[in-house]
């Protein structure tokens, strides 16, 4: 059922794509539905240019014939469409389950608007059940993880902080060749404050809290889709 909801949300997001747009292309299973549907539109004559948020998305877009550029050539985007691991009623997000949070955030903040597409299971009252990813530089990463735990406690967040491994049990590397630590907080009482504090830690590149970035969400439901604006 969630796959049907993801596809429905992706199809609805296409309603906001106009000819000539510069689009940020997200990463993850829901975003992939959007990229594939966009590819069908492009094959029928839609003129857009895309900025992928990961090497994985770039490869898919190229396979589908979607013209691509980069932020150096096209620093201002019209719209980014991406998924989320969690979102609340204020459209605060946790992203980064796929390991692309840094590029996703850079692309999203270069866009006039960001539409989040998700199935209804991603809606939560309080963020934090999904482990919060924090991207850190490899140098001194253990020290950085200890600082993350200290700061998190100040914001009422406790739980195991684990370095992410890949399928071969070696440290997962992002497309920017950084590590990710997954923070199993369970609940984040103050996402805004934690987001600011984490990004002040030396060694932290960025974290998976997207605050004040999404301008709209499209939620796939059993009855179709629901458009949401931040409360």
Secondary structure, DSSP 8 states (H G I E B T S, - for coil): -HHHHHHHHHHHHGGG--TT-EEEE--SHHHHHHHHHHHHHHHTT---EEEESSHHHHHHHHHHT--B--TTT---EEEEEE--SEE-TT--EE--TTS-HHHHHHHHHTEEEEEEEEEGGGB-SSTTSS-EEEEE-STTHHHHHHHHHHHHHHTT--S-EEE-B-TTSSB---TTS-EEEEE--S--TTHHHHHHHHTTSTTEEEESEE-S---EEEEEETTEEEEE---
